[in-house]
Amino acid sequence: MMAEVDNKRTVLRPERDVGIVGYGAYVPRYRLPASEVSRIWMDGEGGTPIKEKSVPGPDEDVATMSLEAARNALNRASYIDPTEIRAVWVGSESHPYAVKPTSTIVAEAIGATPFTQAGDWEFACKAGTEAIQAAFGFVGSNMARYALAIGSDTAQARPSDALEYTAAAGSAAFLVGPAEEALAILEGSLSYATDIPDFWRRAYQRYPSHGGRFTGQPAYFTHIAGAVEGLMETLGTAPSDYTYVVFHQPNVKFPVKVAKQLGFTREQIEEGLLVNEIGNAYAGSSPLGLTAILDVAQPGDRVLLASYGSGAGSDAVSFQVTEAIAERQMRAPTTRDYIARRVEVDYANYVRYTKKLVK
């Protein structure tokens, strides 16, 4: 990828124009009401941060959810041959195997094997967007015509931890290809990363730990603001230039606060906040918000995506929606379709489905 302007703030833009050719979402149907978490751990006292969260079924994991989202992305593409996909990358913090890639399972199932590059990505909740950035570079350098990038999680949370309310499950997939086939063309991208230990999980530990309020500042807000402000400065854009904006959603308050801080309106972020209806805090949350936006976007709309991954870093990406969007939106279930279908579960079944009880 070519670096422009000075070394302090460099916008990443491929040598040839590329974009999103197809996109797809997947959200499990099971929902755990937040009141159930409160009932078990707080005797039903106190408020809850969200209404409910999505929960993977007993037969679902990152591989199965990634595959569902990938199939939806391929359905929205221009009927391409899967063997032309030269990379399949899955970003997650909850891969089903410690040693064995998720990406090969997905690549095999969609028919992209054997001549494809496959790999799993990790950077907490921005593992999906770093895979997307890499796909832009891979296709933009002419090493591939198509690359598939996925963000997916069955995010874990220690019982009784605050994260148990919001750490949910979902998947978003993006097929990257040449601009002439794209429904949204990449304008540029910028990443901002430092070593901030706000959230972590050591080897052999089942659940992550987090720094509480420390996760907000200097973690989430500093990194997202740094990436977004740097990208807009190098692209010469302003908040008013964007129709839609989606930020990583670790909770309900953070994306609203950072949007206001950066000069975006509630109307610009509203569609992306749809993810908050079924939980958040996972590698697919900001990419899943992007799928919800693409479901309703119109030709000419400009869209800004800003992820956040603990550890810490943010990827900011700017897109321009093309005329191809209208015809492809209805080729697969929308994100709202997945959110609307729901089967409520109690805490006992949630524990069983997520295998929190170990024999």
KEKE-3310 file (N, C-alpha, C; in steps of 0.2 Angstrom, whole numbers, plus 5000, padded with zeros to 4 digits):
npx = (5004:5002:5010:5005:5008:5016:5027:5021:5007:5000:4990:4983:4982:4978:4988:4980:4963:4951:4938:4923:4915:4906:4895:4891:4881:4879:4869:4867:4851:4847:4844:4849:4841:4846:4841:4841:4854:4856:4846:4852:4865:4863:4852:4841:4841:4845:4849:4851:4864:4860:4846:4846:4857:4865:4867:4877:4871:4871:4877:4885:4899:4914:4918:4907:4898:4906:4906:4892:4891:4900:4895:4883:4890:4896:4884:4880:4890:4896:4892:4904:4917:4922:4934:4942:4945:4958:4963:4957:4953:4951:4946:4946:4943:4940:4942:4938:4948:4964:4975:4974:4968:4954:4951:4954:4944:4932:4936:4937:4924:4917:4922:4934:4947:4960:4970:4973:4976:4976:4972:4972:4967:4972:4968:4961:4945:4947:4951:4944:4944:4957:4960:4952:4958:4970:4966:4962:4975:4981:4973:4974:4987:4988:4990:4980:4963:4952:4948:4944:4938:4934:4926:4922:4915:4912:4910:4918:4914:4917:4907:4896:4904:4905:4906:4898:4885:4886:4895:4893:4888:4892:4894:4903:4906:4917:4919:4932:4937:4941:4938:4929:4920:4914:4903:4905:4918:4935:4942:4952:4963:4968:4978:4980:4990:4995:5004:4993:4988:4973:4964:4965:4970:4978:4988:4980:4970:4953:4944:4944:4952:4950:4953:4943:4937:4948:4948:4942:4948:4965:4962:4951:4945:4956:4962:4953:4949:4962:4964:4953:4953:4966:4964:4954:4960:4971:4964:4956:4943:4928:4918:4905:4904:4901:4889:4885:4892:4901:4906:4917:4908:4909:4901:4885:4887:4900:4902:4893:4898:4911:4908:4901:4912:4920:4913:4902:4885:4870:4862:4870:4876:4867:4861:4872:4872:4863:4868:4869:4858:4858:4869:4887:4904:4914:4924:4917:4909:4910:4912:4900:4891:4894:4888:4875:4873:4877:4866:4856:4861:4864:4868:4882:4883:4894:4904:4910:4921:4926:4936:4940:4952:4957:4972:4983:4972:4966:4957:4953:4942:4937:4924:4916:4900:4893:4884:4881:4876:4862:4856:4862:4859:4848:4851:4854:4850:4846:4855:4846:4836:4842:4843:4830:4824:4822:4825:4821:4832:4835:4846:4851:4851:4859:4871:4873:4873:4884:4894:4899:4900:4911:4916)
npy = (4994:5011:5025:5041:5059:5065:5056:5056:5056:5045:5041:5026:5019:5009:5004:5002:5006:4999:4990:4986:4972:4963:4960:4953:4948:4940:4934:4925:4917:4917:4925:4933:4941:4956:4957:4945:4942:4951:4947:4935:4939:4951:4950:4955:4969:4986:4995:4990:4989:4987:4980:4966:4952:4944:4927:4913:4897:4880:4873:4882:4892:4902:4898:4893:4904:4913:4907:4908:4922:4924:4917:4925:4937:4932:4930:4942:4947:4949:4936:4928:4916:4906:4900:4910:4918:4923:4925:4921:4927:4927:4937:4936:4935:4923:4911:4894:4884:4882:4878:4877:4883:4894:4900:4891:4881:4889:4893:4881:4877:4886:4884:4889:4884:4874:4883:4896:4909:4907:4913:4917:4931:4942:4954:4958:4967:4973:4964:4960:4972:4974:4963:4967:4978:4972:4965:4974:4979:4968:4965:4977:4978:4970:4956:4948:4945:4944:4945:4939:4945:4943:4947:4940:4933:4924:4931:4930:4931:4933:4925:4935:4947:4963:4964:4953:4957:4963:4957:4949:4939:4937:4940:4947:4949:4953:4954:4959:4967:4973:4990:4993:4984:4986:4989:4999:5010:5010:5025:5028:5024:5023:5019:5019:5016:5010:5004:5000:4993:4989:4978:4961:4944:4931:4916:4901:4906:4907:4917:4935:4949:4966:4984:4991:5008:5013:5008:5017:5030:5032:5024:5019:5031:5040:5033:5030:5043:5048:5040:5043:5058:5059:5053:5060:5072:5070:5065:5076:5078:5082:5080:5083:5078:5065:5053:5042:5035:5023:5017:5007:4997:4995:4997:5006:5020:5024:5025:5035:5046:5048:5051:5063:5071:5071:5078:5073:5070:5063:5058:5053:5042:5034:5022:5014:5011:5001:4988:4988:4984:4970:4967:4969:4973:4964:4956:4958:4969:4983:4981:4974:4984:4991:4983:4985:4998:4998:4991:5000:5011:5023:5027:5037:5040:5044:5034:5031:5021:5016:5006:4998:4991:4982:4985:4993:4999:5007:5007:5017:5019:5025:5026:5027:5025:5016:5015:5002:4997:4996:4986:4975:4974:4967:4954:4945:4941:4955:4964:4969:4959:4948:4952:4954:4942:4931:4921:4919:4916:4908:4911:4899:4891:4899:4898:4884:4883:4891:4884:4886:4879:4867:4851)
npz = (5000:4997:5005:5009:5010:5025:5037:5049:5049:5039:5025:5020:5005:4991:4976:4965:4962:4974:4982:4991:4986:4989:5004:5020:5034:5050:5063:5078:5083:5096:5111:5126:5139:5147:5159:5165:5168:5178:5187:5191:5197:5203:5211:5204:5205:5201:5186:5168:5156:5142:5132:5128:5123:5109:5108:5105:5098:5104:5094:5087:5082:5080:5067:5061:5061:5054:5041:5037:5036:5026:5015:5013:5009:4997:4990:4987:4979:4962:4957:4957:4954:4967:4967:4963:4973:4982:4995:5011:5026:5044:5057:5075:5092:5098:5092:5087:5089:5097:5090:5075:5060:5058:5046:5036:5037:5033:5020:5013:5014:5006:4994:4990:4991:4983:4981:4988:5000:5017:5033:5051:5061:5074:5085:5097:5098:5085:5076:5065:5056:5054:5046:5035:5030:5026:5016:5007:5004:4998:4987:4981:4977:4966:4969:4970:4964:4971:4989:5004:5019:5036:5052:5067:5082:5097:5109:5125:5142:5159:5171:5180:5178:5172:5158:5154:5152:5139:5130:5116:5101:5084:5066:5052:5035:5021:5005:4995:4981:4964:4960:4949:4951:4963:4977:4986:4986:4992:4999:5008:5021:5039:5052:5070:5084:5100:5114:5126:5140:5142:5141:5142:5140:5146:5141:5142:5151:5153:5153:5148:5156:5162:5162:5168:5170:5164:5152:5144:5143:5143:5132:5122:5117:5114:5104:5094:5091:5087:5075:5067:5066:5060:5048:5041:5040:5031:5020:5018:5022:5031:5046:5042:5029:5028:5026:5034:5049:5058:5074:5084:5097:5112:5123:5126:5128:5124:5109:5106:5113:5108:5095:5096:5101:5090:5081:5074:5071:5079:5070:5060:5066:5069:5062:5062:5076:5077:5081:5094:5099:5101:5109:5110:5109:5102:5089:5077:5079:5075:5061:5059:5061:5050:5040:5042:5039:5025:5021:5019:5013:5000:4982:4981:4994:5008:5019:5035:5044:5060:5070:5085:5095:5109:5118:5111:5098:5083:5068:5055:5041:5025:5014:4998:4992:4978:4962:4961:4973:4975:4968:4974:4988:4991:4989:4999:5016:5027:5040:5049:5047:5053:5066:5070:5070:5084:5098:5114:5128:5145:5159:5163:5151:5143:5149:5147:5133:5130:5136:5149:5160:5165:5163)
capx = (5000:5006:5009:5005:5010:5022:5027:5017:5000:5000:4984:4984:4978:4982:4991:4974:4957:4948:4932:4919:4911:4900:4896:4886:4881:4876:4868:4863:4844:4846:4844:4849:4839:4850:4837:4842:4861:4854:4843:4857:4870:4862:4845:4837:4842:4849:4848:4855:4866:4857:4840:4848:4862:4865:4870:4878:4868:4875:4881:4888:4905:4916:4919:4900:4895:4910:4903:4886:4892:4904:4890:4879:4894:4897:4878:4879:4895:4894:4892:4911:4920:4925:4942:4946:4947:4965:4964:4952:4955:4946:4948:4942:4947:4937:4943:4937:4954:4970:4980:4970:4965:4947:4950:4954:4937:4928:4939:4935:4916:4914:4925:4940:4953:4966:4975:4971:4980:4972:4975:4968:4970:4970:4969:4955:4939:4948:4954:4940:4945:4964:4959:4949:4964:4975:4963:4963:4982:4982:4969:4976:4994:4987:4992:4974:4958:4947:4951:4938:4940:4929:4926:4918:4916:4907:4914:4918:4914:4917:4901:4896:4908:4901:4905:4893:4879:4886:4899:4888:4890:4890:4899:4902:4911:4917:4923:4936:4939:4942:4934:4924:4914:4913:4897:4908:4925:4939:4945:4958:4962:4973:4978:4983:4991:5000:5004:4989:4985:4966:4960:4969:4969:4984:4987:4977:4965:4947:4940:4948:4952:4950:4955:4937:4936:4954:4947:4939:4954:4967:4962:4946:4944:4962:4964:4948:4950:4968:4964:4948:4956:4971:4962:4950:4965:4974:4959:4953:4936:4926:4912:4899:4905:4899:4882:4885:4898:4900:4912:4916:4903:4910:4895:4880:4889:4906:4901:4889:4902:4916:4905:4900:4919:4923:4909:4897:4878:4867:4859:4875:4879:4861:4861:4877:4871:4859:4871:4868:4851:4859:4875:4892:4911:4917:4927:4912:4904:4910:4910:4892:4887:4895:4884:4868:4873:4877:4859:4852:4865:4862:4874:4885:4884:4901:4903:4916:4921:4932:4936:4944:4954:4961:4979:4977:4973:4960:4957:4948:4942:4933:4921:4911:4895:4893:4878:4880:4873:4855:4854:4865:4857:4842:4853:4855:4846:4849:4857:4840:4833:4845:4842:4823:4822:4825:4822:4824:4834:4836:4853:4853:4852:4865:4877:4874:4875:4891:4899:4903:4901:4916:4916)
capy = (5000:5017:5030:5048:5064:5064:5050:5056:5054:5043:5038:5020:5019:5005:5007:5003:5007:4993:4992:4980:4969:4959:4960:4949:4948:4934:4935:4920:4919:4916:4931:4933:4947:4958:4956:4938:4943:4955:4942:4930:4941:4957:4949:4959:4976:4990:4995:4986:4993:4985:4976:4959:4951:4938:4921:4907:4891:4875:4870:4888:4895:4907:4895:4892:4911:4916:4904:4911:4928:4923:4915:4931:4941:4930:4931:4949:4949:4948:4929:4926:4910:4906:4899:4917:4921:4921:4925:4920:4929:4928:4940:4935:4933:4917:4905:4888:4880:4886:4877:4875:4890:4895:4902:4885:4879:4893:4893:4874:4877:4891:4882:4893:4880:4874:4888:4902:4911:4907:4914:4919:4937:4943:4961:4960:4969:4976:4959:4960:4977:4973:4958:4970:4982:4968:4963:4980:4979:4962:4966:4983:4977:4965:4950:4944:4949:4945:4943:4938:4947:4942:4948:4936:4932:4922:4934:4927:4935:4930:4926:4941:4952:4968:4962:4948:4960:4966:4953:4946:4935:4939:4939:4951:4947:4958:4952:4964:4966:4979:4996:4993:4979:4987:4993:5004:5010:5013:5031:5028:5021:5025:5016:5022:5010:5011:4999:5002:4986:4990:4972:4956:4937:4927:4909:4896:4909:4906:4924:4941:4954:4973:4989:4996:5014:5014:5006:5023:5035:5034:5019:5019:5038:5042:5029:5031:5050:5049:5037:5047:5064:5059:5051:5066:5077:5068:5065:5083:5078:5084:5076:5084:5075:5058:5051:5037:5034:5018:5016:5001:4998:4991:4999:5010:5027:5026:5028:5042:5051:5049:5054:5070:5073:5072:5083:5069:5070:5057:5055:5050:5036:5030:5016:5009:5009:4995:4983:4989:4980:4963:4967:4972:4971:4958:4958:4959:4974:4989:4978:4972:4990:4993:4979:4988:5004:4996:4988:5006:5016:5025:5029:5043:5041:5043:5031:5031:5015:5016:5001:4999:4984:4983:4983:4996:5002:5009:5007:5021:5018:5029:5023:5030:5020:5016:5013:4995:4995:4995:4979:4969:4974:4962:4947:4941:4944:4961:4964:4970:4953:4944:4955:4954:4935:4930:4916:4921:4910:4910:4911:4892:4889:4903:4894:4878:4885:4894:4879:4889:4873:4863:4844)
capz = (5000:4996:5010:5006:5015:5029:5040:5055:5047:5032:5023:5016:4999:4986:4970:4961:4966:4976:4986:4994:4981:4993:5011:5023:5041:5053:5070:5080:5084:5103:5115:5133:5142:5152:5166:5167:5171:5184:5191:5194:5200:5207:5213:5200:5207:5197:5179:5164:5150:5136:5133:5128:5119:5105:5111:5100:5099:5106:5088:5083:5084:5075:5061:5058:5060:5048:5035:5036:5034:5020:5010:5011:5005:4990:4986:4985:4974:4955:4955:4955:4955:4973:4966:4961:4980:4984:5002:5016:5033:5049:5063:5080:5099:5101:5087:5091:5090:5098:5085:5068:5058:5056:5039:5031:5037:5029:5013:5011:5014:5001:4988:4988:4991:4987:4979:4992:5006:5023:5040:5056:5063:5081:5089:5101:5094:5079:5072:5058:5052:5051:5040:5029:5028:5023:5010:5002:5001:4994:4980:4978:4974:4961:4970:4970:4961:4977:4995:5009:5026:5041:5059:5070:5089:5102:5114:5131:5148:5165:5175:5185:5176:5168:5151:5153:5149:5133:5126:5112:5096:5078:5061:5046:5030:5016:4999:4992:4974:4960:4960:4944:4953:4970:4979:4990:4985:4997:4998:5011:5028:5043:5059:5076:5088:5105:5119:5131:5142:5145:5141:5140:5142:5145:5138:5147:5155:5149:5152:5148:5161:5159:5166:5170:5167:5160:5145:5140:5142:5136:5127:5117:5114:5111:5098:5088:5089:5083:5068:5063:5064:5055:5041:5038:5039:5025:5015:5016:5023:5037:5048:5038:5022:5029:5027:5039:5053:5063:5078:5089:5102:5118:5127:5123:5129:5121:5102:5106:5116:5103:5089:5098:5102:5084:5077:5071:5074:5081:5064:5056:5069:5072:5059:5065:5083:5077:5084:5102:5101:5102:5112:5107:5112:5099:5083:5072:5081:5070:5054:5058:5060:5043:5036:5043:5035:5018:5019:5018:5009:4993:4978:4982:5001:5010:5025:5039:5049:5065:5074:5091:5098:5116:5117:5109:5091:5079:5061:5052:5034:5022:5008:4994:4989:4971:4959:4962:4979:4975:4966:4978:4995:4992:4987:5005:5022:5030:5047:5053:5047:5058:5073:5071:5072:5091:5103:5121:5133:5151:5161:5163:5144:5141:5152:5143:5126:5129:5139:5155:5165:5162:5167)
cpx = (5004:5005:5010:5006:5016:5022:5023:5010:5000:4994:4986:4980:4982:4984:4985:4968:4953:4942:4929:4915:4905:4901:4890:4887:4878:4875:4864:4856:4843:4848:4844:4847:4844:4847:4839:4849:4860:4851:4847:4862:4869:4855:4840:4837:4846:4847:4852:4857:4863:4851:4842:4854:4861:4869:4871:4874:4873:4880:4884:4894:4908:4916:4912:4897:4899:4907:4897:4886:4895:4899:4885:4883:4895:4890:4877:4885:4892:4895:4899:4912:4924:4933:4946:4948:4954:4967:4957:4955:4950:4949:4944:4947:4944:4937:4942:4943:4960:4975:4976:4967:4957:4946:4950:4947:4932:4930:4936:4927:4913:4917:4931:4946:4954:4971:4973:4975:4975:4975:4970:4971:4967:4972:4963:4949:4941:4951:4950:4943:4953:4964:4956:4954:4969:4972:4963:4970:4983:4979:4972:4983:4994:4989:4986:4968:4952:4951:4945:4940:4933:4930:4921:4920:4910:4910:4913:4917:4913:4910:4901:4900:4903:4900:4900:4886:4880:4890:4895:4892:4888:4896:4898:4908:4911:4922:4926:4938:4940:4937:4928:4918:4912:4906:4899:4916:4929:4942:4951:4957:4968:4972:4982:4983:4996:4999:5000:4986:4978:4962:4965:4967:4975:4983:4984:4971:4959:4944:4945:4947:4952:4951:4949:4937:4942:4953:4944:4945:4960:4967:4957:4946:4950:4963:4959:4949:4956:4967:4959:4950:4961:4969:4958:4955:4969:4970:4956:4946:4935:4920:4906:4899:4902:4892:4881:4892:4896:4907:4911:4912:4904:4904:4890:4883:4895:4905:4898:4894:4908:4914:4904:4907:4922:4919:4904:4890:4876:4864:4864:4877:4873:4860:4866:4876:4866:4862:4870:4862:4852:4866:4881:4899:4913:4920:4923:4908:4904:4909:4903:4888:4888:4890:4877:4868:4873:4870:4855:4855:4863:4868:4876:4886:4892:4900:4910:4916:4927:4931:4940:4946:4959:4968:4985:4978:4966:4962:4952:4948:4936:4931:4917:4907:4894:4886:4876:4876:4866:4853:4857:4862:4852:4844:4854:4851:4850:4851:4851:4836:4835:4843:4834:4821:4826:4821:4825:4826:4835:4844:4855:4855:4858:4871:4878:4876:4882:4896:4903:4904:4905:4916:4923)
cpy = (5006:5022:5037:5053:5062:5058:5050:5054:5052:5039:5032:5020:5014:5008:5007:5003:5000:4995:4985:4978:4965:4960:4955:4949:4941:4935:4929:4922:4920:4923:4930:4940:4949:4957:4950:4938:4946:4951:4938:4933:4947:4956:4954:4967:4980:4990:4990:4990:4993:4981:4969:4959:4945:4933:4915:4901:4886:4872:4876:4890:4900:4905:4895:4899:4914:4913:4907:4918:4928:4922:4921:4936:4939:4930:4938:4952:4948:4941:4927:4919:4910:4904:4905:4920:4919:4922:4925:4921:4930:4931:4938:4934:4927:4912:4899:4883:4885:4885:4873:4881:4889:4896:4896:4882:4882:4893:4886:4874:4881:4889:4886:4889:4876:4880:4895:4903:4911:4909:4917:4926:4938:4950:4963:4961:4972:4971:4959:4966:4977:4968:4962:4975:4978:4966:4968:4980:4974:4963:4972:4983:4972:4958:4945:4949:4950:4942:4943:4940:4946:4944:4944:4934:4929:4924:4931:4933:4931:4930:4931:4947:4957:4967:4957:4951:4962:4962:4948:4942:4938:4939:4944:4949:4952:4955:4958:4963:4973:4984:4995:4988:4981:4991:4999:5004:5013:5020:5032:5025:5023:5021:5020:5017:5012:5005:5001:4995:4987:4984:4967:4949:4933:4920:4905:4899:4908:4913:4930:4945:4961:4978:4994:5002:5016:5012:5012:5028:5033:5029:5020:5026:5041:5039:5030:5039:5051:5046:5041:5054:5064:5057:5056:5071:5076:5067:5072:5083:5081:5080:5077:5081:5068:5058:5047:5036:5028:5017:5010:5003:4994:4992:5004:5018:5029:5029:5034:5047:5053:5053:5062:5074:5075:5076:5079:5070:5063:5054:5051:5043:5031:5023:5011:5007:5003:4989:4983:4985:4973:4962:4970:4969:4964:4961:4960:4965:4980:4986:4976:4978:4993:4990:4982:4994:5003:4993:4994:5011:5017:5027:5036:5044:5040:5040:5030:5025:5017:5011:5002:4992:4986:4981:4988:4999:5003:5009:5012:5020:5022:5026:5028:5025:5021:5015:5006:4993:4993:4988:4974:4969:4969:4955:4942:4944:4950:4960:4964:4963:4948:4946:4954:4947:4933:4925:4917:4915:4913:4909:4904:4890:4893:4900:4888:4879:4887:4890:4882:4884:4868:4856:4843)
cpz = (5000:5002:5007:5012:5019:5033:5047:5054:5040:5030:5019:5011:4994:4980:4965:4965:4967:4980:4988:4988:4983:5000:5014:5030:5043:5060:5073:5083:5092:5107:5122:5136:5147:5159:5169:5171:5178:5189:5195:5199:5204:5210:5210:5201:5203:5190:5175:5158:5144:5137:5133:5123:5115:5108:5106:5102:5101:5100:5084:5086:5079:5068:5057:5056:5054:5042:5033:5033:5027:5014:5008:5007:4998:4986:4984:4980:4967:4953:4953:4957:4961:4972:4964:4968:4982:4991:5006:5023:5038:5055:5069:5087:5102:5095:5091:5092:5092:5093:5079:5066:5057:5049:5034:5031:5032:5022:5010:5009:5008:4994:4985:4988:4984:4986:4982:4998:5011:5029:5045:5059:5070:5083:5092:5096:5087:5074:5065:5054:5050:5045:5034:5026:5024:5016:5005:4999:4996:4987:4977:4975:4968:4962:4970:4967:4967:4983:5000:5016:5031:5048:5062:5077:5092:5108:5121:5137:5154:5169:5180:5183:5172:5161:5149:5150:5142:5128:5122:5106:5089:5073:5055:5042:5024:5011:4995:4985:4970:4960:4955:4946:4960:4971:4983:4989:4990:4995:5002:5018:5032:5050:5064:5082:5093:5110:5125:5134:5146:5145:5139:5143:5141:5143:5144:5151:5150:5148:5152:5155:5158:5164:5169:5166:5163:5153:5140:5138:5146:5131:5121:5113:5111:5104:5092:5086:5085:5076:5064:5061:5059:5048:5038:5036:5032:5019:5013:5017:5030:5039:5044:5031:5022:5030:5033:5043:5058:5067:5082:5095:5108:5123:5123:5123:5125:5114:5102:5108:5111:5097:5090:5099:5095:5079:5073:5074:5075:5075:5060:5059:5070:5069:5061:5072:5083:5081:5091:5104:5103:5105:5108:5110:5109:5092:5077:5073:5076:5063:5053:5058:5053:5038:5036:5039:5028:5016:5017:5014:5002:4989:4980:4990:5003:5017:5028:5044:5053:5070:5080:5094:5104:5115:5115:5102:5088:5072:5058:5044:5031:5015:5004:4991:4982:4969:4960:4968:4979:4973:4970:4985:4996:4991:4993:5011:5025:5037:5051:5053:5052:5065:5075:5073:5079:5094:5110:5125:5140:5153:5161:5156:5141:5143:5149:5136:5125:5133:5145:5160:5162:5166:5170)
residu = (MET:MET:ALA:GLU:VAL:ASP:ASN:LYS:ARG:THR:VAL:LEU:ARG:PRO:GLU:ARG:ASP:VAL:GLY:ILE:VAL:GLY:TYR:GLY:ALA:TYR:VAL:PRO:ARG:TYR:ARG:LEU:PRO:ALA:SER:GLU:VAL:SER:ARG:ILE:TRP:MET:ASP:GLY:GLU:GLY:GLY:THR:PRO:ILE:LYS:GLU:LYS:SER:VAL:PRO:GLY:PRO:ASP:GLU:ASP:VAL:ALA:THR:MET:SER:LEU:GLU:ALA:ALA:ARG:ASN:ALA:LEU:ASN:ARG:ALA:SER:TYR:ILE:ASP:PRO:THR:GLU:ILE:ARG:ALA:VAL:TRP:VAL:GLY:SER:GLU:SER:HIS:PRO:TYR:ALA:VAL:LYS:PRO:THR:SER:THR:ILE:VAL:ALA:GLU:ALA:ILE:GLY:ALA:THR:PRO:PHE:THR:GLN:ALA:GLY:ASP:TRP:GLU:PHE:ALA:CYS:LYS:ALA:GLY:THR:GLU:ALA:ILE:GLN:ALA:ALA:PHE:GLY:PHE:VAL:GLY:SER:ASN:MET:ALA:ARG:TYR:ALA:LEU:ALA:ILE:GLY:SER:ASP:THR:ALA:GLN:ALA:ARG:PRO:SER:ASP:ALA:LEU:GLU:TYR:THR:ALA:ALA:ALA:GLY:SER:ALA:ALA:PHE:LEU:VAL:GLY:PRO:ALA:GLU:GLU:ALA:LEU:ALA:ILE:LEU:GLU:GLY:SER:LEU:SER:TYR:ALA:THR:ASP:ILE:PRO:ASP:PHE:TRP:ARG:ARG:ALA:TYR:GLN:ARG:TYR:PRO:SER:HIS:GLY:GLY:ARG:PHE:THR:GLY:GLN:PRO:ALA:TYR:PHE:THR:HIS:ILE:ALA:GLY:ALA:VAL:GLU:GLY:LEU:MET:GLU:THR:LEU:GLY:THR:ALA:PRO:SER:ASP:TYR:THR:TYR:VAL:VAL:PHE:HIS:GLN:PRO:ASN:VAL:LYS:PHE:PRO:VAL:LYS:VAL:ALA:LYS:GLN:LEU:GLY:PHE:THR:ARG:GLU:GLN:ILE:GLU:GLU:GLY:LEU:LEU:VAL:ASN:GLU:ILE:GLY:ASN:ALA:TYR:ALA:GLY:SER:SER:PRO:LEU:GLY:LEU:THR:ALA:ILE:LEU:ASP:VAL:ALA:GLN:PRO:GLY:ASP:ARG:VAL:LEU:LEU:ALA:SER:TYR:GLY:SER:GLY:ALA:GLY:SER:ASP:ALA:VAL:SER:PHE:GLN:VAL:THR:GLU:ALA:ILE:ALA:GLU:ARG:GLN:MET:ARG:ALA:PRO:THR:THR:ARG:ASP:TYR:ILE:ALA:ARG:ARG:VAL:GLU:VAL:ASP:TYR:ALA:ASN:TYR:VAL:ARG:TYR:THR:LYS:LYS:LEU:VAL:LYS)
# end
